[in-house]
């Protein structure tokens, strides 16, 4: 895969497919790997940019990590691949980067899809991310202890009980995490999610927006407590957005791209067909 030399680092990325430009922003524990089950559906309809943020996958390891660095890298990478305008797909932590960029540069974003999203985390979600961070620091990125809690926070009980999943999947997740993210990047991502608050961006956003939520998401649920802002609360706060849609992925948890990639992809494709044609 190609490497972009950006902001003093190297960012691993890939561009696949053809059609309208689509930028997929990774979550806290994954880079390109996070979208591997949904990209094959989307690249039939879009020119898709997937990438490893700094500290993830095959991108540079660095002691400069966090929102400012990751957001600048993302913006520079989008310019590097030549996307003047594009559609966002931001999942989990990636949703906050999509919201921030769109609020600042609405002229460049044709539409936005947010899944497993949050604008601010409540007490419960913050406690979950503190636990992720503590386990990573105590036992290591490739530990079974961390993989256990990530799998059970992110996937449905039904999926984890399916043949070939369960203990085998969790062991594989532990091995994959070592390749996917450095300890430093993981801790920085958890710290960011504990403190993130992009709620002040919501009222100004006008681009067409699709919000997808899993009805079994226990990590960033659609409706968070009064101190948080989940998917349904984001939807309600998009006061200036004339075209906004809300889609519940039944039988899906936080990682809907793993649970129901075909259904999630169809929702994105159908949404784009409706709003990009206008």
Phi, psi and omega in degrees: 000150182290159178238131175257129177270108191225132173049041178078009179225178178243126182247120178279134182208169171214146175239124182227161174082189178210155183123196179303146182290136179225122178256122179256120184260121186290165176269195190289331188246002186222157169247239178304323183303329184297335183252009189296335181271341182255333181303320179303330175286317188284328184290351174283347184234343185225160164270108193257128172257118171243149182204161172262116175298165176305129183094357183238150171050233182262012175276169183302139165279147188202154171267000175259101184222164179119181189303311185300314181292312183296321181290322177292319177300315181299313181298318180293324179293319178300318176294320182301320182276355173087023177275104177287314173232155186194167174256140178264144163230105181247123181248138176054237179303327179299335179296326181290325177292320177296317179298315182296312181297317183295321178296326183274330185226060185298335182291344183262344186257118182279330180192165183218135174241128178241132179224145185053041198266162176207147170249338176197137184263142180277185183302316182296312180295321178298320178297321178297316180289329173296323178293317175306310182299314182297318179293320179298318181287324183280320188247342180103157182298323183270019185278151175293327180300316180289317180298322178304309186286326178294316180297316184282339173278336191253337185240162180283155175300321181299314181296317181293338178271356181289152177304136180086352178260235174053226184298324180298315180296316183295320175299319178294323178298318178301316179293321182292323182301325179300323180278334190273324189211141174281158177301319182296318179292321180296314179297318178298321179294318178297316178300318179298315182291332176292325187253352188300142173205099177248023181297334181288349178276339194295316187295338184268350185285131182240349185289149177306133187226132172249127176248123179247131180230142173275135183286355177243021180286114179258353182271307173231076184295162182302319177243109177270175177295174186303336179271357182246179180212096180270190187303314180294322180290324174299312180306312182293332183275352179281068189293329183266358184273110183282332179241103178219141182228150183231124187230124179265123177269101184290139180074022180237151178253215183293316183269070184295337179289342173267319183293304188223063185299325181293318180290317178297317180296317179298321179298319179293314181298314181294320178298314180299320179298324180286317190265330182282341180281346183286000000 
